[in-house]
Amino acid sequence: MIIVTTPSLEGRRITRYVGLVSGEAILGANIFRDLFAGIRDIVGGRSAAYEQELRKAKAIALGEMQEEAERLGGNAIVGVDLDYETISMGSGGGMLMVSASGTAVVIE
């Protein structure tokens, strides 16, 4: 399935708009990764653990969105928007959220 952020697909014709589709993923951030990410933020550098969790959440959200498009009869998704958020859980840490939405279409 072709999934793009653009409103159309160059060289392909959209024959039918199926509807809005979305997918979400919320993953808990491990307290030890939070601690080490905080230290890394202070001294500089990248947090590989957080980057891995974000990639995992993005894949889940896109997968859910694709499954919904297939159920509706679409074979592509256009106009995809990805949103990333952190949800604070007080002193207990936080959660990472990725949501994906787009328009399922049928293309030739």
C-alpha positions, 0 to 999 in steps of 0.5 A: 500500500502506498502511504504518502503525506502529499494530497495526490500521487504523481502518475497515479489517478485517484478513482475513489475517496474511501474515507478518513483513516487513523491509527494510534500508539501509546507506549510507556517509557521505561523509568530507567530509560527516562533517567538515562535520557535525562542525563543524556539531555543534560550532557548532550547527545541523542537518546537511542532508547527514545528514538527506538520507542518513537520508531516503534510507535510510528510503525504501530500507528501507520500499521493500524491506519493501513489496516483500516484503509484495507478494511474500507477497500482502499489501496493507498492513503494520501494526506498523511499527518503524523503527530507526536506527543508525550503524556505526563503521568506525574512522578511515575514517568510518562508515555509516548503517543504517536497518531497518524491520520490520512485519507484512504483512496483507491488508485489506478 
